[in-house]
Amino acid sequence: MKNIINHLSLFLAISILLSIQIKAQEIIPCTKITFKCAQIYGGNYFINNDTTYHELFQIRSQHPACLDYSFPVIDFSQYSLLGIVTSTGGCSSPKIEYSITKNSDNNYIYELNIEQQGCCKPKLGVKVWCLIPKIADNSIVDFNIINHYCPTKIER
C-alpha cells in the first residue's frame, strides 16, 4: 500500500511539473506574409517600425513585374514582423514548419524546421515572414533554424 501511495505521489508531482512547463510556453499566432520582388539574401529579422521596414525592403528586383509592385502596408502600432531568410539544397522546394512561442522569461523563440528534398542543388531560397501581435522593442527574439540536410551516402 505504501508503495502505491509513493507511486501516486510521484505521478502527481511529475504531472504538476509538466503542466507548469506546458503553461510556461505560449504559442504566438503567426500570419505568414510573402514579399514579392524583395532583394534580401539572408538573416534573421525583428522589425517593429516603418523606418526599419522601408530600409530593409528598399532594394527590389529589376524584373519588369516588380516595377509597380507595392510591399504590404503593416500597422506597426499593432504588429511586429519576424523573418528568417536562408537557403538549403534539394531537388525541389523544402518542407517547411515554423512556430513562434513566448517562454516564461518573456523571450520569444522563432523556430524554423527545413527538410531538404533530395541532394540535387544548393541554394534554394527559404524566406518565412510572420506578422505577429505587437511585441516590445526591447523583446529578445531567439531564431532557431533546424536544417535537415540530405543524408550523405558513400558507395564503394
N, CA, C and O of each residue as an XYZ file, in Angstrom:
624
protein
N       0.831     -1.185      0.000
C       0.000      0.000      0.000
C       0.878      1.252      0.000
O       0.607      2.217     -0.716
N       1.947      1.217      0.827
C       2.863      2.343      0.893
C       3.507      2.590     -0.473
O       3.718      3.733     -0.880
N       3.813      1.495     -1.169
C       4.431      1.572     -2.488
C       3.481      2.253     -3.489
O       3.922      3.058     -4.309
N       2.192      1.935     -3.424
C       1.200      2.536     -4.323
C       1.091      4.032     -4.035
O       1.023      4.831     -4.968
N       1.072      4.419     -2.776
C       0.981      5.831     -2.405
C       2.217      6.587     -2.882
O       2.106      7.713     -3.366
N       3.388      5.979     -2.750
C       4.612      6.614     -3.248
C       4.557      6.815     -4.760
O       4.935      7.875     -5.259
N       4.090      5.806     -5.488
C       3.986      5.916     -6.949
C       2.971      6.988     -7.348
O       3.215      7.764     -8.271
N       1.826      7.030     -6.646
C       0.825      8.053     -6.943
C       1.362      9.451     -6.649
O       1.115     10.386     -7.410
N       2.092      9.590     -5.554
C       2.686     10.887     -5.207
C       3.690     11.322     -6.277
O       3.710     12.485     -6.679
N       4.509     10.395     -6.727
C       5.487     10.691     -7.773
C       4.779     11.067     -9.072
O       5.171     12.027     -9.737
N       3.741     10.319     -9.437
C       2.973     10.620    -10.647
C       2.343     12.010    -10.562
O       2.375     12.762    -11.536
N       1.778     12.354     -9.419
C       1.160     13.664     -9.218
C       2.201     14.775     -9.325
O       1.944     15.806     -9.948
N       3.354     14.579     -8.735
C       4.418     15.585     -8.797
C       4.886     15.798    -10.239
O       5.067     16.937    -10.671
N       5.080     14.721    -10.975
C       5.504     14.817    -12.375
C       4.430     15.516    -13.204
O       4.753     16.352    -14.047
N       3.174     15.191    -12.980
C       2.073     15.818    -13.715
C       2.030     17.322    -13.473
O       1.825     18.099    -14.406
N       2.222     17.728    -12.235
C       2.230     19.162    -11.902
C       3.399     19.860    -12.590
O       3.226     20.939    -13.158
N       4.579     19.262    -12.547
C       5.744     19.865    -13.202
C       5.544     19.982    -14.708
O       5.897     21.004    -15.297
N       4.990     18.965    -15.334
C       4.733     19.008    -16.770
C       3.705     20.072    -17.119
O       3.856     20.765    -18.125
N       2.669     20.215    -16.313
C       1.656     21.232    -16.602
C       2.229     22.630    -16.445
O       1.843     23.534    -17.186
N       3.135     22.832    -15.506
C       3.798     24.130    -15.351
C       4.660     24.408    -16.567
O       4.661     25.524    -17.085
N       5.397     23.400    -17.030
C       6.264     23.574    -18.195
C       5.437     23.879    -19.443
O       5.832     24.728    -20.242
N       4.309     23.211    -19.626
C       3.458     23.448    -20.781
C       2.892     24.865    -20.731
O       2.838     25.546    -21.755
N       2.474     25.311    -19.557
C       1.934     26.661    -19.419
C       3.012     27.717    -19.616
O       2.696     28.854    -19.965
N       4.273     27.368    -19.402
C       5.360     28.332    -19.490
C       5.625     28.759    -20.926
O       6.268     29.787    -21.137
N       5.158     28.016    -21.915
C       5.357     28.382    -23.311
C       4.018     28.715    -23.942
O       3.111     27.885    -23.997
N       3.914     29.937    -24.411
C       2.700     30.404    -25.077
C       2.943     30.419    -26.588
O       3.947     30.962    -27.050
N       2.036     29.832    -27.348
C       2.154     29.852    -28.805
C       1.659     31.205    -29.306
O       0.564     31.646    -28.955
N       2.472     31.852    -30.125
C       2.136     33.164    -30.672
C       1.579     32.961    -32.083
O       2.218     32.314    -32.913
N       0.391     33.512    -32.360
C      -0.165     33.342    -33.708
C       0.675     34.077    -34.755
O       1.166     35.181    -34.519
N       0.826     33.442    -35.908
C       1.642     33.985    -36.993
C       0.806     34.048    -38.258
O       0.209     33.055    -38.674
N       0.771     35.226    -38.865
C       0.188     35.367    -40.194
C       1.349     35.430    -41.165
O       2.130     36.382    -41.147
N       1.466     34.411    -42.019
C       2.588     34.355    -42.958
C       2.368     35.366    -44.075
O       1.280     35.457    -44.643
N       3.415     36.123    -44.380
C       3.379     37.122    -45.445
C       4.437     36.773    -46.471
O       5.554     36.395    -46.119
N       4.086     36.900    -47.741
C       5.044     36.682    -48.819
C       5.350     38.028    -49.461
O       4.441     38.773    -49.827
N       6.622     38.328    -49.592
C       7.043     39.564    -50.234
C       7.598     39.229    -51.609
O       8.596     38.517    -51.721
N       6.967     39.728    -52.642
C       7.489     39.565    -53.992
C       8.514     40.671    -54.223
O       8.437     41.744    -53.623
N       9.452     40.397    -55.084
C      10.387     41.412    -55.580
C      11.422     41.883    -54.565
O      12.227     42.756    -54.890
N      11.434     41.349    -53.368
C      12.405     41.783    -52.356
C      13.777     41.186    -52.639
O      13.887     40.024    -53.031
N      14.803     41.970    -52.443
C      16.183     41.519    -52.640
C      16.872     41.405    -51.275
O      17.722     42.223    -50.924
N      16.494     40.394    -50.530
C      17.067     40.150    -49.207
C      17.693     38.765    -49.252
O      17.033     37.793    -49.619
N      18.970     38.672    -48.878
C      19.712     37.436    -49.126
C      20.077     36.621    -47.903
O      20.755     35.605    -48.057
N      19.697     36.974    -46.767
C      19.984     36.133    -45.614
C      19.932     36.910    -44.320
O      20.294     38.086    -44.272
N      19.483     36.253    -43.282
C      19.474     36.866    -41.971
C      18.199     36.580    -41.212
O      17.254     35.977    -41.721
N      18.212     37.037    -39.974
C      17.060     36.938    -39.086
C      16.606     38.358    -38.789
O      17.428     39.229    -38.503
N      15.302     38.594    -38.857
C      14.800     39.959    -38.783
C      13.682     40.100    -37.759
O      12.748     39.300    -37.719
N      13.798     41.135    -36.934
C      12.777     41.548    -35.967
C      12.498     43.015    -36.298
O      13.293     43.895    -35.968
N      11.368     43.266    -36.948
C      11.041     44.610    -37.417
C       9.832     45.118    -36.644
O       8.792     44.464    -36.576
N      10.000     46.307    -36.063
C       8.970     46.843    -35.189
C       8.558     48.263    -35.553
O       7.806     48.896    -34.812
N       9.048     48.779    -36.701
C       8.670     50.137    -37.078
C       8.779     50.325    -38.596
O       9.442     49.552    -39.287
N       8.116     51.363    -39.092
C       8.084     51.647    -40.532
C       9.466     51.942    -41.097
O       9.782     51.516    -42.208
N      10.292     52.662    -40.352
C      11.613     53.052    -40.854
C      12.452     51.824    -41.172
O      13.009     51.720    -42.265
N      12.547     50.909    -40.243
C      13.330     49.688    -40.459
C      12.740     48.870    -41.599
O      13.473     48.320    -42.421
N      11.434     48.792    -41.647
C      10.739     48.040    -42.699
C      11.079     48.599    -44.079
O      11.444     47.843    -44.979
N      10.962     49.907    -44.249
C      11.219     50.509    -45.559
C      12.701     50.449    -45.937
O      13.034     50.287    -47.111
N      13.591     50.577    -44.950
C      15.024     50.460    -45.243
C      15.373     49.057    -45.733
O      16.154     48.902    -46.673
N      14.800     48.047    -45.103
C      15.107     46.663    -45.474
C      14.590     46.329    -46.871
O      15.248     45.615    -47.627
N      13.426     46.840    -47.207
C      12.798     46.482    -48.473
C      12.979     47.531    -49.569
O      12.258     47.505    -50.566
N      13.927     48.450    -49.401
C      14.104     49.484    -50.423
C      14.746     48.960    -51.702
O      14.519     49.522    -52.774
N      15.538     47.903    -51.614
C      16.156     47.328    -52.816
C      15.243     46.224    -53.322
O      14.940     45.270    -52.606
N      14.815     46.368    -54.552
C      13.902     45.392    -55.132
C      14.434     44.874    -56.454
O      15.334     45.462    -57.054
N      13.870     43.777    -56.892
C      14.247     43.157    -58.153
C      13.973     44.117    -59.310
O      13.032     44.909    -59.265
N      14.802     44.033    -60.335
C      14.613     44.849    -61.536
C      13.688     44.181    -62.551
O      13.495     44.702    -63.650
N      13.123     43.044    -62.195
C      12.203     42.335    -63.078
C      11.042     43.267    -63.445
O      10.553     43.996    -62.583
N      10.594     43.259    -64.698
C       9.507     44.149    -65.116
C       8.233     44.033    -64.264
O       7.537     45.027    -64.057
N       7.933     42.850    -63.780
C       6.741     42.668    -62.946
C       6.863     43.373    -61.594
O       5.866     43.551    -60.893
N       8.083     43.775    -61.229
C       8.308     44.404    -59.924
C       8.270     45.934    -59.976
O       8.296     46.590    -58.935
N       8.209     46.495    -61.165
C       8.267     47.949    -61.292
C       7.131     48.643    -60.552
O       7.345     49.685    -59.933
N       5.936     48.084    -60.608
C       4.777     48.706    -59.960
C       4.350     47.987    -58.682
O       3.305     48.297    -58.111
N       5.151     47.036    -58.239
C       4.785     46.256    -57.052
C       4.937     47.114    -55.793
O       5.942     47.803    -55.617
N       3.938     47.061    -54.931
C       3.998     47.744    -53.639
C       4.044     46.702    -52.536
O       3.267     45.748    -52.537
N       4.951     46.888    -51.603
C       5.031     45.982    -50.470
C       3.820     46.190    -49.569
O       3.271     47.290    -49.513
N       3.397     45.137    -48.860
C       2.215     45.266    -47.999
C       2.392     46.364    -46.942
O       3.485     46.567    -46.414
N       1.312     47.053    -46.653
C       1.314     48.055    -45.589
C       1.115     47.323    -44.267
O       0.208     46.501    -44.136
N       1.963     47.625    -43.292
C       1.877     46.979    -41.974
C       1.689     48.057    -40.914
O       2.414     49.052    -40.898
N       0.734     47.861    -40.046
C       0.487     48.787    -38.936
C       1.368     48.357    -37.757
O       1.002     47.468    -36.988
N       2.529     49.000    -37.627
C       3.480     48.608    -36.588
C       3.069     49.054    -35.190
O       3.775     48.769    -34.222
N       1.947     49.745    -35.067
C       1.420     50.012    -33.724
C       0.669     48.783    -33.212
O       0.439     48.646    -32.010
N       0.287     47.889    -34.132
C      -0.460     46.687    -33.771
C       0.325     45.390    -33.960
O       0.027     44.378    -33.326
N       1.341     45.430    -34.849
C       2.033     44.208    -35.233
C       3.551     44.371    -35.226
O       4.084     45.477    -35.322
N       4.222     43.236    -35.109
C       5.666     43.122    -35.314
C       5.868     42.126    -36.450
O       5.033     41.250    -36.677
N       6.983     42.269    -37.158
C       7.289     41.382    -38.270
C       8.577     40.635    -37.957
O       9.612     41.247    -37.692
N       8.507     39.310    -37.988
C       9.678     38.471    -37.784
C       9.955     37.720    -39.078
O       9.031     37.228    -39.725
N      11.217     37.630    -39.452
C      11.543     36.934    -40.688
C      12.842     36.164    -40.600
O      13.782     36.564    -39.913
N      12.873     35.065    -41.300
C      14.099     34.289    -41.479
C      14.292     34.132    -42.985
O      13.402     33.664    -43.695
N      15.470     34.531    -43.457
C      15.836     34.374    -44.861
C      17.119     33.555    -44.881
O      18.145     33.978    -44.349
N      17.054     32.380    -45.499
C      18.189     31.468    -45.527
C      18.116     30.652    -46.817
O      17.353     30.985    -47.723
N      18.894     29.608    -46.895
C      18.840     28.736    -48.071
C      19.164     27.311    -47.656
O      19.695     27.055    -46.575
N      18.825     26.396    -48.549
C      19.116     24.986    -48.348
C      19.330     24.363    -49.720
O      19.229     25.054    -50.734
N      19.616     23.101    -49.763
C      19.751     22.393    -51.032
C      18.507     21.590    -51.314
O      17.518     21.674    -50.587
N      18.562     20.807    -52.378
C      17.458     19.914    -52.673
C      17.069     19.900    -54.128
O      17.517     20.734    -54.915
N      16.228     18.942    -54.483
C      15.738     18.777    -55.856
C      14.427     19.520    -56.075
O      14.027     19.756    -57.215
N      13.766     19.883    -55.001
C      12.524     20.654    -55.069
C      12.421     21.480    -53.789
O      13.259     21.366    -52.894
N      11.408     22.294    -53.717
C      11.237     23.152    -52.542
C      11.235     22.317    -51.268
O      10.638     21.241    -51.231
N      11.895     22.804    -50.230
C      11.950     22.039    -48.983
C      10.614     22.055    -48.253
O       9.773     22.924    -48.486
N      10.434     21.086    -47.371
C       9.282     21.102    -46.469
C       9.628     22.045    -45.322
O      10.713     21.971    -44.747
N       8.704     22.917    -45.006
C       8.941     23.957    -44.004
C       7.899     23.839    -42.897
O       6.707     23.686    -43.166
N       8.355     23.912    -41.659
C       7.473     24.038    -40.498
C       8.047     25.138    -39.626
O       9.265     25.247    -39.489
N       7.188     25.953    -39.036
C       7.674     27.050    -38.212
C       6.703     27.311    -37.066
O       5.512     27.014    -37.154
N       7.241     27.868    -36.004
C       6.413     28.242    -34.861
C       7.094     29.377    -34.116
O       8.314     29.536    -34.156
N       6.276     30.153    -33.442
C       6.784     31.224    -32.575
C       6.148     31.020    -31.214
O       4.928     30.911    -31.095
N       6.985     30.969    -30.192
C       6.500     30.802    -28.831
C       7.101     31.884    -27.943
O       8.123     32.490    -28.264
N       6.432     32.104    -26.820
C       6.939     33.019    -25.800
C       7.116     32.193    -24.538
O       6.197     31.493    -24.113
N       8.307     32.274    -23.934
C       8.549     31.473    -22.735
C       8.262     32.271    -21.472
O       7.861     33.433    -21.541
N       8.467     31.650    -20.333
C       8.146     32.287    -19.054
C       9.027     33.494    -18.752
O       8.683     34.303    -17.890
N      10.161     33.632    -19.447
C      11.026     34.799    -19.277
C      10.630     35.942    -20.202
O      11.335     36.948    -20.280
N       9.498     35.796    -20.910
C       9.021     36.774    -21.895
C       9.968     36.929    -23.070
O      10.000     37.980    -23.709
N      10.741     35.888    -23.359
C      11.555     35.853    -24.568
C      10.778     35.088    -25.635
O       9.977     34.205    -25.327
N      11.026     35.438    -26.878
C      10.339     34.809    -27.993
C      11.296     33.868    -28.721
O      12.482     34.161    -28.871
N      10.763     32.744    -29.164
C      11.560     31.773    -29.908
C      10.868     31.541    -31.249
O       9.728     31.080    -31.305
N      11.575     31.866    -32.315
C      11.075     31.622    -33.675
C      11.851     30.421    -34.189
O      13.047     30.512    -34.466
N      11.156     29.288    -34.313
C      11.810     28.056    -34.749
C      11.364     27.718    -36.159
O      10.171     27.677    -36.459
N      12.345     27.477    -37.020
C      12.098     27.118    -38.408
C      12.753     25.773    -38.686
O      13.969     25.628    -38.558
N      11.939     24.788    -39.069
C      12.428     23.463    -39.450
C      12.395     23.360    -40.964
O      11.351     23.562    -41.585
N      13.536     23.047    -41.555
C      13.655     22.928    -43.003
C      14.067     21.497    -43.322
O      15.099     21.022    -42.847
N      13.261     20.815    -44.123
C      13.600     19.455    -44.533
C      13.919     19.456    -46.024
O      13.039     19.607    -46.871
N      15.194     19.284    -46.313
C      15.673     19.272    -47.689
C      15.066     18.095    -48.449
O      14.928     17.000    -47.904
N      14.704     18.331    -49.716
C      14.088     17.297    -50.554
C      15.063     16.848    -51.635
O      15.070     17.395    -52.738
N      15.878     15.862    -51.320
C      16.845     15.347    -52.283
C      18.175     16.067    -52.199
O      18.358     16.984    -51.399
N      19.118     15.624    -53.060
C      20.502     16.116    -52.983
C      20.952     16.793    -54.280
O      22.122     16.687    -54.648
N      20.059     17.477    -54.968
C      20.391     17.997    -56.300
C      21.146     19.328    -56.299
O      22.292     19.386    -56.747
N      20.537     20.365    -55.817
C      21.070     21.716    -55.989
C      21.303     22.406    -54.642
O      20.560     22.189    -53.685
N      22.329     23.227    -54.584
C      22.482     24.082    -53.410
C      21.686     25.379    -53.602
O      21.245     25.688    -54.709
N      21.516     26.100    -52.553
C      20.995     27.466    -52.580
C      19.556     27.624    -53.059
O      19.271     28.506    -53.868
N      18.654     26.790    -52.574
C      17.233     27.055    -52.767
C      16.820     28.010    -51.655
O      17.018     27.714    -50.476
N      16.253     29.143    -52.018
C      15.905     30.162    -51.031
C      14.763     29.741    -50.131
O      13.806     29.099    -50.564
N      14.886     30.115    -48.868
C      13.841     29.893    -47.875
C      13.598     31.235    -47.198
O      14.496     31.799    -46.572
N      12.371     31.743    -47.330
C      12.001     33.029    -46.721
C      10.678     32.843    -46.014
O       9.660     32.569    -46.650
N      10.687     32.991    -44.700
C       9.458     32.852    -43.926
C       9.288     34.098    -43.070
O      10.053     34.332    -42.135
N       8.275     34.895    -43.402
C       7.962     36.133    -42.698
C       6.663     35.957    -41.931
O       5.661     35.514    -42.492
N       6.677     36.303    -40.646
C       5.498     36.164    -39.792
C       5.109     37.511    -39.209
O       5.927     38.211    -38.613
N       3.852     37.855    -39.393
C       3.277     39.032    -38.758
C       2.640     38.549    -37.461
O       1.773     37.676    -37.480
N       3.069     39.116    -36.335
C       2.577     38.672    -35.029
C       2.042     39.876    -34.262
O       2.364     41.013    -34.606
N       1.234     39.648    -33.232
C       0.798     40.768    -32.404
C       2.019     41.522    -31.870
O       3.051     40.918    -31.580
N       1.892     42.829    -31.744
C       2.995     43.711    -31.362
C       3.714     43.217    -30.110
O       3.087     42.864    -29.111
N       5.054     43.200    -30.188
C       5.879     42.900    -29.020
C       6.773     44.104    -28.761
O       7.003     44.912    -29.661
N       7.269     44.227    -27.560
C       8.059     45.396    -27.164
C       9.359     45.488    -27.968
O       9.927     44.473    -28.370
N       9.819     46.722    -28.194
C      11.066     46.950    -28.931
C      12.254     46.247    -28.294
O      13.167     45.811    -28.995
N      12.250     46.131    -26.959
C      13.383     45.520    -26.265
C      13.204     44.014    -26.046
O      13.954     43.404    -25.284
N      12.216     43.421    -26.707
C      11.999     41.978    -26.586
C      13.186     41.222    -27.167
O      13.829     41.676    -28.113
N      13.459     40.076    -26.591
C      14.507     39.205    -27.106
C      13.844     38.140    -27.964
O      12.938     37.438    -27.515
N      14.309     38.029    -29.211
C      13.804     37.012    -30.126
C      14.971     36.103    -30.487
O      15.959     36.542    -31.076
N      14.842     34.833    -30.125
C      15.842     33.835    -30.499
C      15.360     33.136    -31.762
O      14.247     32.613    -31.806
N      16.200     33.133    -32.781
C      15.883     32.475    -34.041
C      16.604     31.131    -34.056
O      17.824     31.065    -33.901
N      15.843     30.075    -34.244
C      16.390     28.726    -34.207
C      16.066     28.037    -35.528
O      14.916     27.679    -35.781
N      17.085     27.852    -36.371
C      16.903     27.210    -37.661
C      17.423     25.780    -37.576
O      18.591     25.549    -37.261
N      16.554     24.838    -37.856
C      16.931     23.427    -37.851
C      16.844     22.948    -39.291
O      15.754     22.860    -39.857
N      17.984     22.643    -39.878
C      18.046     22.259    -41.284
C      18.342     20.768    -41.371
O      19.410     20.313    -40.962
N      17.401     20.021    -41.900
C      17.565     18.579    -42.089
C      18.135     18.369    -43.491
O      17.410     18.395    -44.485
N      19.434     18.164    -43.544
C      20.130     18.043    -44.819
C      19.959     16.662    -45.416
O      19.559     15.710    -44.746
N      20.269     16.585    -46.681
C      20.242     15.324    -47.407
C      21.311     14.406    -46.807
O      22.456     14.818    -46.622
N      20.932     13.168    -46.507
C      21.953     12.253    -45.959
C      23.016     11.942    -47.012
O      22.710     11.721    -48.184
N      24.235     11.931    -46.576
C      25.335     11.621    -47.476
C      25.506     10.111    -47.534
O      25.624      9.441    -46.508
N      25.518      9.592    -48.754
C      25.663      8.154    -48.925
C      26.961      7.911    -49.690
O      27.146      8.430    -50.791
N      27.823      7.151    -49.126
C      29.085      6.826    -49.774
C      29.011      5.400    -50.279
O      28.830      4.458    -49.506
N      29.154      5.255    -51.594
C      29.122      3.921    -52.192
C      30.525      3.490    -52.534
O      31.335      4.306    -52.975
N      30.828      2.222    -52.339
C      32.170      1.702    -52.617
C      32.097      0.609    -53.628
O      33.124      0.040    -53.998
